[in-house]
């Protein structure tokens, strides 16, 4: 256990640490102190993996302290996500689990909010964390996909599409500003599903024509919700509205064709369908990544649907 004398010696700068906030196997996001006479001494440095032996030694201490500025880091939240990601950036399963947990918090609050309020600051922080991982890990998507949850729930699908879209955007050398917009559009592209009858969404048989028309309204509902939340950026709005358009003009809601569909909408289209195919649905089992991409390239109903350079880039990356 490394002991470093603190440069700070002000009692008001420290607060008690609840050891129950720590877990064996986790990485500490903050320095942990003990008090020795009038000094506060670091006994665990931020970034230390907490082994059982270290945890047992901590439990023997009468009192433990952390710096007050680190108090909020004890709880995983939108605001602390980047810290958790930073100290778990080499743990592929753990870092994705952190993204799931915070993203779930975001969507749980949204789904019960009667005014459809979205925590936009949290959206930006989730996107920022994914961009951080893309810049850190050259094969982030390949290291992440094995741990993705095979469950087509709104929150999971939204996060997956954001991860896929940002991977494509980053590979295409989009700027950070463009990535933030693309990621926001991806994470929020299906929020309008909230306004669709759950019995239709979860139906385990083929939809009727009328039910299909109802489901197709979700992209328009999504845009309405974004505007309620004061999102008016034309790139985000367009991508969300048109992520179901097809290059052959058979998509919706505006039957746009190849030259009319934006880059963002084209990327979302590829990522949206890929995630849908690779997840279990009420009416069918999931396809493998290879089979999904093969279908998207060669199936008679899909062959003229997507931006081909983006689709082939996805094949190369995934």
C-alpha positions in Angstrom: 0.0 0.0 0.0 1.6 3.2 -1.2 1.6 6.0 1.3 2.0 9.6 0.1 1.9 12.6 2.4 -0.9 14.9 1.2 0.1 18.4 0.1 -3.1 19.6 1.6 -3.6 19.9 5.3 -7.0 21.5 5.6 -9.6 19.5 7.5 -12.5 21.2 5.6 -11.2 19.8 2.3 -12.0 16.2 3.3 -15.0 14.2 4.0 -15.7 10.7 5.4 -15.7 7.8 2.9 -18.3 5.1 3.2 -16.4 1.8 2.5 -19.6 0.3 1.2 -19.2 2.5 -1.8 -16.2 0.5 -2.8 -16.2 -2.9 -4.4 -13.5 -5.5 -4.8 -12.3 -5.7 -8.4 -13.3 -2.1 -9.1 -10.9 0.7 -9.9 -10.9 3.7 -7.4 -11.8 7.0 -9.1 -10.3 9.0 -6.2 -7.5 9.1 -3.7 -8.4 7.6 -0.3 -6.9 9.1 2.8 -6.4 8.3 6.4 -5.8 11.0 9.1 -2.5 10.8 10.9 -2.2 13.4 13.6 -2.9 16.6 11.7 -2.1 15.3 8.2 -4.2 13.5 5.7 -2.2 10.7 4.1 -3.0 9.1 0.7 -3.2 5.3 1.2 -4.9 4.4 -2.1 -4.3 6.4 -5.2 -6.9 7.1 -7.9 -6.7 4.5 -10.6 -5.8 1.6 -8.2 -7.6 -1.8 -8.8 -9.1 -2.7 -5.4 -8.0 -6.3 -4.6 -9.5 -8.3 -1.8 -6.3 -7.8 0.2 -6.4 -4.0 -0.2 -10.1 -3.9 0.6 -9.5 -6.0 3.8 -6.8 -3.6 4.9 -9.1 -0.6 4.3 -11.8 -2.2 6.4 -9.4 -2.3 9.3 -9.1 1.5 9.3 -11.3 3.3 11.8 -12.1 6.1 9.4 -11.3 6.8 5.7 -11.5 10.1 3.9 -11.7 11.5 0.4 -11.3 15.0 -0.9 -14.6 16.8 -1.0 -14.1 17.6 -4.6 -14.3 13.9 -5.3 -17.4 13.2 -3.3 -19.7 12.9 -6.3 -17.4 10.3 -7.9 -18.7 7.7 -5.5 -21.8 7.4 -7.6 -22.0 6.4 -11.2 -23.9 9.1 -13.1 -23.8 11.1 -16.3 -21.4 13.6 -14.7 -19.0 10.9 -13.4 -19.2 8.5 -16.4 -16.0 9.9 -18.0 -14.1 9.3 -14.8 -15.3 5.7 -14.6 -14.6 5.2 -18.3 -11.1 6.6 -17.9 -10.1 4.3 -15.1 -11.7 1.2 -16.8 -10.6 2.0 -20.4 -8.8 -1.3 -20.8 -11.6 -3.4 -19.3 -13.7 -4.0 -22.4 -16.7 -5.6 -20.7 -16.6 -3.1 -17.8 -16.5 0.0 -19.8 -19.5 -1.1 -21.9 -21.4 -2.0 -18.7 -20.8 1.6 -17.5 -22.2 3.0 -20.7 -25.2 0.7 -20.4 -25.9 1.8 -16.8 -25.8 5.5 -17.4 -27.7 5.2 -20.7 -30.4 3.2 -18.9 -30.6 6.0 -16.3 -31.1 8.5 -19.1 -33.9 6.5 -20.8 -35.6 5.4 -17.6 -36.1 9.1 -16.6 -37.2 10.0 -20.1 -39.8 7.2 -20.4 -41.6 8.2 -17.2 -41.4 12.0 -17.8 -44.8 13.2 -18.9 -43.4 16.2 -20.6 -40.9 14.1 -22.6 -37.9 15.9 -21.1 -34.5 14.5 -22.1 -31.4 15.2 -20.1 -29.4 16.7 -23.0 -26.3 17.2 -20.9 -26.3 13.5 -20.2 -26.7 12.7 -23.9 -23.6 14.8 -24.6 -21.6 13.2 -21.8 -22.4 9.6 -23.1 -21.4 10.6 -26.6 -18.2 12.2 -25.3 -17.3 9.0 -23.4 -17.8 6.9 -26.6 -15.6 9.3 -28.6 -13.0 9.1 -25.9 -12.9 5.3 -26.2 -12.8 5.5 -30.0 -9.7 7.7 -29.8 -8.1 5.5 -27.2 -8.8 2.1 -28.6 -8.0 1.5 -32.3 -10.3 -1.5 -32.5 -12.9 -0.2 -30.0 -15.9 -1.7 -32.0 -14.3 -5.2 -32.3 -13.5 -5.1 -28.6 -17.0 -4.0 -27.7 -19.3 -6.0 -29.8 -18.8 -9.4 -28.0 -20.2 -7.9 -24.8 -23.3 -6.1 -26.3 -26.6 -7.1 -24.8 -28.7 -9.1 -27.3 -32.0 -7.5 -26.3 -33.8 -5.1 -28.6 -35.0 -2.7 -26.0 -35.2 1.0 -26.8 -32.3 2.0 -24.5 -30.0 -0.8 -25.7 -30.8 -0.3 -29.4 -30.2 3.5 -29.1 -26.8 3.0 -27.4 -25.8 0.4 -30.0 -26.7 2.6 -32.9 -24.8 5.5 -31.3 -21.7 3.3 -30.9 -21.9 2.0 -34.5 -22.6 5.4 -36.0 -19.8 7.1 -34.1 -17.4 4.4 -35.2 -18.3 5.0 -38.8 -18.1 8.8 -38.3 -14.8 8.6 -36.6 -13.3 6.4 -39.3 -14.6 8.9 -41.9 -12.6 11.6 -40.0 -15.6 13.6 -38.9 -14.7 16.5 -36.6 -15.6 16.3 -32.9 -18.5 18.7 -33.5 -19.8 16.5 -36.3 -19.4 13.4 -34.1 -21.3 15.0 -31.3 -24.2 15.8 -33.6 -24.1 12.4 -35.2 -24.0 10.7 -31.9 -26.8 12.7 -30.5 -29.0 11.9 -33.5 -28.1 8.2 -33.1 -28.8 8.0 -29.4 -32.2 9.8 -29.8 -33.3 8.6 -33.2 -36.1 6.3 -31.8 -37.3 8.3 -28.8 -40.7 8.7 -30.6 -41.3 5.0 -30.0 -42.5 6.2 -26.6 -45.7 7.4 -28.3 -46.4 4.1 -30.0 -48.7 1.5 -28.4 -46.5 -1.1 -26.6 -48.8 -3.9 -27.8 -47.8 -3.0 -31.4 -44.1 -2.5 -30.6 -43.9 -5.9 -28.8 -46.2 -7.8 -31.1 -44.7 -11.3 -31.9 -46.4 -11.7 -35.3 -46.5 -9.8 -38.5 -47.9 -6.3 -38.2 -51.1 -5.3 -40.1 -50.9 -2.5 -42.7 -52.6 -0.2 -40.2 -50.1 -1.1 -37.4 -47.2 -0.6 -39.8 -48.4 2.9 -40.6 -48.6 3.7 -36.9 -45.1 2.4 -36.3 -43.8 4.5 -39.2 -44.9 7.7 -37.4 -42.2 7.2 -34.8 -39.5 9.1 -36.7 -41.9 12.1 -36.8 -42.7 11.7 -33.2 -39.0 11.6 -32.4 -38.4 14.9 -34.1 -41.4 16.4 -32.2 -39.8 15.3 -29.0 -36.4 16.7 -29.9 -38.0 20.1 -30.7 -39.8 20.0 -27.4 -36.4 19.7 -25.9 -35.1 22.7 -27.9 -33.0 20.6 -30.3 -33.3 22.4 -33.6 -29.9 21.6 -35.3 -30.8 20.8 -38.9 -28.3 18.0 -39.2 -29.7 16.2 -36.1 -33.3 16.8 -37.0 -32.8 15.6 -40.6 -31.0 12.4 -39.5 -33.7 11.5 -37.0 -36.5 12.2 -39.4 -35.0 10.4 -42.4 -33.1 7.4 -40.9 -35.7 5.1 -42.5 -35.3 6.5 -46.0 -33.9 4.2 -48.7 -31.7 4.9 -51.7 -34.3 3.2 -54.0 -37.0 5.7 -52.8 -39.1 3.1 -51.0 -38.4 4.4 -47.5 -40.3 6.8 -45.3 -41.6 9.4 -44.4 -40.7 11.3 -47.5 -39.6 8.7 -50.0 -36.2 10.4 -50.5 -33.8 8.9 -53.0 -30.0 8.5 -53.2 -29.2 12.1 -53.9 -31.5 13.5 -51.3 -30.6 11.4 -48.2 -28.0 13.1 -45.9 -24.8 11.5 -44.8 -26.0 11.4 -41.2 -29.3 9.8 -42.1 -27.4 7.3 -44.4 -25.1 6.3 -41.5 -28.0 5.9 -39.1 -29.9 3.8 -41.6 -27.0 1.3 -41.9 -26.5 1.2 -38.1 -30.2 1.0 -37.3 -30.9 -2.0 -39.5 -27.7 -3.8 -38.6 -28.5 -3.6 -34.9 -32.1 -4.7 -35.5 -30.9 -7.7 -37.4 -28.3 -8.8 -34.9 -30.7 -8.7 -31.9 -33.5 -11.1 -31.0 -36.9 -9.8 -31.9 -40.4 -11.0 -30.7 -40.9 -12.6 -34.1 -37.5 -14.0 -34.9 -34.0 -14.9 -33.6 -31.0 -12.7 -34.2 -28.6 -13.0 -37.1 -24.8 -13.1 -36.8 -23.0 -9.9 -37.7 -21.7 -11.6 -40.9 -25.1 -12.8 -42.0 -26.7 -9.5 -41.2 -24.2 -7.6 -43.4 -24.5 -10.2 -46.1 -28.3 -9.8 -46.1 -28.0 -6.0 -46.2 -25.8 -6.3 -49.2 -27.4 -9.0 -51.2 -31.0 -9.5 -50.1 -33.4 -8.5 -52.9 -35.3 -6.2 -50.5 -32.1 -4.5 -49.2 -29.6 -4.5 -52.0 -30.6 -1.0 -53.2 -31.5 0.4 -49.8 -28.2 1.7 -48.3 -25.3 3.9 -49.0 -22.9 1.3 -50.4 -19.6 2.9 -49.3 -20.9 3.2 -45.7 -22.1 -0.4 -45.8 -18.8 -1.7 -47.0 -17.0 0.4 -44.4 -19.2 -1.2 -41.8 -18.2 -4.7 -43.1 -14.5 -3.7 -42.9 -14.8 -2.4 -39.4 -17.1 -5.0 -37.8 
